Amino acid sequence: MRCAMASRNYSDLIVWQKAMNLVEAVYKASKDFPTDEQYGLTIQMRRAAVSIPSNIAEGQGRRSHRSLSIAHGFLRELETQLLIAGRLKYIPEKELQLMEMAAETGRLITGLSNSIPKG
């Protein structure tokens, strides 16, 4: 049985495309954060967001549950950072949309991981 992931390039995967959209949305949302957050929450959110599609691509290339698990971990990190940014009123109007994008990406990562044969 062939894995759904094996026959495609990572850029063809809907989950990778959604993760890239999330990266773009995080960069746009964080560009107006206070200057004193430039080396704090801003950079942490951007790094976590970038790590999601990066690990999805690695997971596709290696057929790796571990890489997809790491992508999922970075997604949870980003969700936490989005909630912090919301509490600090940095992105109050965008928080819900970003959280919905993150949740959809998470569901797709789980589905992709489940499609890879174990072992």
C-alpha positions in Angstrom: 0.0 0.0 0.0 1.4 3.4 -1.0 1.4 6.2 1.4 -0.7 9.2 0.2 2.3 11.4 0.9 4.8 9.3 -1.1 3.6 10.2 -4.6 3.6 13.9 -4.2 6.0 16.8 -3.7 5.5 18.6 -0.4 4.4 21.8 -2.1 1.4 19.8 -3.6 0.2 18.9 -0.1 -2.8 21.0 1.1 -1.5 20.9 4.6 1.8 22.5 3.5 -0.1 25.1 1.5 -2.3 25.9 4.5 0.7 26.1 6.8 2.3 28.5 4.4 -0.8 30.7 4.5 -0.6 30.6 8.3 3.0 31.8 8.1 2.0 34.7 5.9 -0.9 35.6 8.2 1.4 35.5 11.3 4.0 37.8 9.7 1.3 40.2 8.7 -0.4 40.2 12.1 2.9 40.6 14.0 4.3 43.4 11.9 2.5 46.0 14.0 3.5 44.5 17.4 5.2 47.0 19.7 8.9 47.6 18.9 10.0 46.2 22.3 8.5 42.8 21.2 10.8 42.6 18.1 13.1 40.2 19.8 10.4 38.7 22.0 7.0 37.5 21.0 7.3 38.6 17.4 10.4 36.5 16.6 9.1 33.5 18.6 5.8 33.5 16.7 7.5 33.9 13.4 10.0 31.1 14.1 7.3 28.7 15.3 5.1 29.5 12.2 8.0 29.0 9.8 8.9 25.7 11.5 5.4 24.2 10.7 5.6 24.0 6.9 9.4 23.3 7.1 8.8 20.2 9.2 5.8 19.2 7.0 8.2 19.3 4.0 10.8 17.3 5.9 8.2 14.8 6.9 7.1 14.4 3.3 10.6 13.9 2.2 11.5 11.4 4.8 8.0 9.8 5.2 8.5 10.7 8.9 6.0 10.7 11.7 8.6 12.4 13.9 8.8 15.4 11.6 5.1 15.7 11.5 4.9 15.4 15.3 7.5 18.2 15.5 5.3 20.3 13.1 2.4 19.7 15.4 4.5 20.8 18.4 5.4 24.0 16.8 1.7 24.6 15.9 0.8 24.2 19.6 3.6 26.6 20.5 2.2 29.1 17.9 -1.3 28.7 19.2 -0.1 29.6 22.7 1.8 32.6 21.4 -1.3 33.8 19.6 -3.3 33.5 22.8 -0.6 35.6 24.6 -0.7 38.2 21.8 -4.5 38.3 22.1 -4.3 38.8 25.9 -1.8 41.6 25.4 -4.2 43.1 22.8 -1.6 43.0 20.1 -3.9 41.1 17.6 -7.4 41.1 19.2 -9.3 41.3 15.9 -7.1 38.8 14.2 -6.7 36.2 16.9 -9.8 34.2 16.1 -9.0 34.0 12.4 -5.4 32.9 13.1 -6.5 30.3 15.7 -9.0 28.9 13.2 -6.2 28.7 10.6 -4.0 27.0 13.1 -6.7 24.5 14.1 -7.3 23.6 10.4 -3.6 23.1 9.9 -3.4 20.9 13.0 -6.3 18.7 11.7 -4.5 18.3 8.4 -1.2 17.4 10.0 -2.9 14.7 12.0 -4.6 13.4 8.9 -1.3 13.3 7.0 0.4 11.6 9.9 -2.3 9.0 10.1 -1.9 8.3 6.3 1.7 7.2 6.8 2.2 3.5 7.5 3.7 2.8 10.9 7.1 1.2 11.2 
